[in-house]
Amino acid sequence: MGTTLGSLVTDLACVGVFALIGRAAHDEGLSLGGWFDTAWPFLAGLGVGWLGVLLMRDRPAPWLVRPGVVIWLATVIVGMLLRVVIDAGTATSFIVVALVFNGLLLVGWRVFIQLSQFFSRWADRMGTERARRDRAAQRRAAVRGRR
């Protein structure tokens, strides 16, 4: 996911899954048109979030957690505002579900990537440190063997 395009595709999939599960949970049918009716306000919000991240002065990598939070909040806030405009419903429970579910998806995959990178670097350092200790032990053993 260490690419901008990969991050965007993952985010689009996350919002798509959110809309799909929401429609299925409410027995609203799984037609493409129905899915799009549910998804488009959040996809627009996702676009606003991505634009915000791309326009940030320090241009953080979009697969990091901080831009993920910006993208997540923009997705839900803009999505809900658009739902108000089109009179599609914004019950408090729906806002909470949208915040939690999209947060878990849009920020969650970024947390997973960053943790896996951290532990990979940590394992590399530990492996390097262990190899250094093994070489030092071998040198000590060789010196003892010469005595």
C-alpha positions as CSV (number, residue, x, y, z in Angstrom):
1,M,0.0,0.0,0.0
2,G,3.0,2.3,-0.1
3,T,1.7,4.1,-3.1
4,T,-0.7,6.9,-3.6
5,L,-2.7,5.0,-6.1
6,G,-2.8,1.9,-4.0
7,S,-4.0,4.0,-1.0
8,L,-6.7,5.7,-3.1
9,V,-8.0,2.3,-4.4
10,T,-8.0,0.9,-0.9
11,D,-10.0,3.9,0.4
12,L,-12.5,3.6,-2.4
13,A,-13.0,0.0,-1.6
14,C,-13.5,0.8,2.1
15,V,-16.2,3.3,1.4
16,G,-17.7,0.9,-1.2
17,V,-17.8,-1.9,1.5
18,F,-19.4,0.5,4.0
19,A,-22.2,1.3,1.6
20,L,-22.7,-2.3,0.6
21,I,-22.9,-3.5,4.2
22,G,-25.2,-0.7,5.1
23,R,-27.6,-1.6,2.3
24,A,-27.5,-5.3,3.1
25,A,-28.1,-4.6,6.8
26,H,-31.2,-2.7,6.0
27,D,-32.5,-5.1,3.3
28,E,-32.4,-2.3,0.7
29,G,-31.3,-4.5,-2.1
30,L,-27.9,-4.8,-3.7
31,S,-28.4,-3.3,-7.1
32,L,-25.6,-1.1,-8.5
33,G,-27.9,1.9,-8.7
34,G,-29.0,1.5,-5.1
35,W,-25.5,1.0,-3.9
36,F,-24.4,4.2,-5.7
37,D,-27.3,6.1,-4.2
38,T,-26.0,5.2,-0.8
39,A,-22.3,5.5,-1.6
40,W,-22.0,8.7,-3.6
41,P,-22.2,11.2,-0.7
42,F,-19.4,9.4,1.1
43,L,-17.4,9.0,-2.1
44,A,-17.6,12.7,-2.6
45,G,-16.5,13.2,1.0
46,L,-13.6,10.8,0.3
47,G,-12.7,13.0,-2.6
48,V,-12.7,16.1,-0.5
49,G,-10.5,14.4,2.1
50,W,-8.0,13.2,-0.5
51,L,-7.9,16.7,-2.0
52,G,-7.2,18.1,1.4
53,V,-4.4,15.7,2.0
54,L,-2.9,16.4,-1.4
55,L,-3.0,20.1,-0.7
56,M,-1.4,19.9,2.7
57,R,1.8,22.0,2.9
58,D,4.0,19.1,4.1
59,R,2.3,16.6,1.7
60,P,2.2,13.6,4.0
61,A,2.2,10.1,2.4
62,P,-1.5,9.2,2.1
63,W,-0.9,5.7,3.6
64,L,0.1,7.2,6.9
65,V,-2.3,7.5,9.8
66,R,-2.4,11.3,10.1
67,P,-3.7,11.8,6.5
68,G,-6.0,8.8,7.1
69,V,-7.7,10.7,9.9
70,V,-8.2,13.7,7.6
71,I,-9.6,11.5,4.9
72,W,-11.9,9.6,7.4
73,L,-13.4,12.8,8.9
74,A,-13.9,14.5,5.6
75,T,-15.6,11.3,4.2
76,V,-18.1,11.2,7.0
77,I,-18.7,15.0,7.5
78,V,-19.1,15.8,3.8
79,G,-21.1,12.6,3.3
80,M,-23.5,13.5,6.1
81,L,-23.8,17.1,4.9
82,L,-24.7,15.9,1.4
83,R,-27.2,13.5,2.9
84,V,-28.8,16.4,4.7
85,V,-29.0,18.4,1.4
86,I,-30.6,15.5,-0.5
87,D,-32.8,14.6,2.5
88,A,-31.5,11.1,2.7
89,G,-31.5,10.8,6.5
90,T,-28.8,11.4,9.1
91,A,-30.1,9.8,12.3
92,T,-27.7,10.1,15.2
93,S,-27.2,6.4,15.3
94,F,-26.3,6.4,11.6
95,I,-23.7,9.2,12.1
96,V,-22.2,7.1,15.0
97,V,-22.1,4.0,12.8
98,A,-20.6,5.8,9.9
99,L,-17.9,7.4,12.1
100,V,-17.0,4.1,13.7
101,F,-17.1,1.9,10.7
102,N,-15.4,4.3,8.3
103,G,-12.8,5.1,11.0
104,L,-12.1,1.4,11.5
105,L,-11.7,0.9,7.7
106,L,-10.0,4.1,6.5
107,V,-7.7,4.6,9.5
108,G,-7.5,0.9,10.5
109,W,-5.7,-0.3,7.3
110,R,-3.2,2.5,7.8
111,V,-2.5,1.5,11.4
112,F,-2.0,-2.1,10.3
113,I,0.5,-1.0,7.6
114,Q,2.4,1.2,9.9
115,L,2.5,-1.4,12.7
116,S,3.7,-4.1,10.2
117,Q,6.4,-1.8,8.9
118,F,7.5,-1.0,12.5
119,F,7.7,-4.7,13.5
120,S,9.5,-5.5,10.2
121,R,12.1,-2.9,11.0
122,W,12.3,-4.0,14.6
123,A,12.8,-7.7,13.5
124,D,15.5,-6.6,11.0
125,R,17.3,-4.7,13.8
126,M,17.0,-7.6,16.2
127,G,18.3,-10.0,13.5
128,T,21.2,-7.6,12.8
129,E,21.9,-7.3,16.6
130,R,21.7,-11.1,17.0
131,A,24.1,-11.6,14.1
132,R,26.5,-9.1,15.7
133,R,26.4,-10.8,19.0
134,D,26.9,-14.2,17.3
135,R,30.0,-12.9,15.5
136,A,31.4,-11.4,18.7
137,A,30.8,-14.8,20.5
138,Q,32.6,-16.6,17.7
139,R,35.6,-14.3,18.0
140,R,35.7,-14.7,21.7
141,A,35.5,-18.5,21.3
142,A,38.3,-18.4,18.7
143,V,40.5,-16.3,21.0
144,R,39.9,-18.7,23.9
145,G,40.7,-21.6,21.6
146,R,44.1,-20.1,20.8
147,R,45.1,-19.8,24.4
